[in-house]
């Protein structure tokens, strides 16, 4: 994945994570936490694999109260 696209995807995920957590520091830490429901990979690993939409979907499910 090109670096520019990767950066843009990380920024999208960070914005969504900040909206869910309400805490920029927690959102930043979360990027490196393995997610059991997403194959035990970290959000950054998933983004690098081109699975940004899966990470965003996961965050939306947390915000909706379905996961977390």
N, C-alpha and C positions, 0 to 999 in steps of 0.2 A: 504494500500500500504506500503510495507517495506520502512523503512527510507532511506536505501541506494538508492533504486529506486527513491524515492521522491527527494532526493538530486540531483541525476543525471538529472531528468526531469527539476528541477528548473534551473540547470546549462545550460541545452539545451535552455530553454526559455530565460534565461538571455543573453546568447550569441546572440540569434536571435534578442532580443529587443535592445541590444547594437548596432548591425549592422544596425537596422532600424533607431534608434534615433541618433546614433553617440555620445551619451552622457551617460556614465555609471550611473550617478546620476539619470537622467530622467528614464532610463530603470529600475532602482531599485524602484523608486517611482511608476512606471507604474504597477508593480506587485500587488499593493494593490488598483488599481483603478477599479471600476466596469465597465464592458464592456456591453453596451446596446445590441449590436448585439450577445452577448453570454449569454443571459438570465440574464443580470445585475450582473453577478458574476465576482469576481476578477480573474486575471490569477492564483493566488495562490490557490483559491478555485477550479478552474477547474483542475489544476494539481493534487490536492489532490483527486479529483474525478476520476482520470485516463484519463482526457481529454487533455493531453499535446499536442497531435497532432492537436486538434482544436485550441489551443492557437498559436501553430507554424503556422498553416494555416492562422489564422487571421493576424499574423505578416507578412507573405508572401503577403497577399492581400494588406496590407498597403504599403509594399515596392513596389508593382506593381502598386499602385495608385488606387486600387479598393475600399478601405475602408480608413477612417481616416479623 
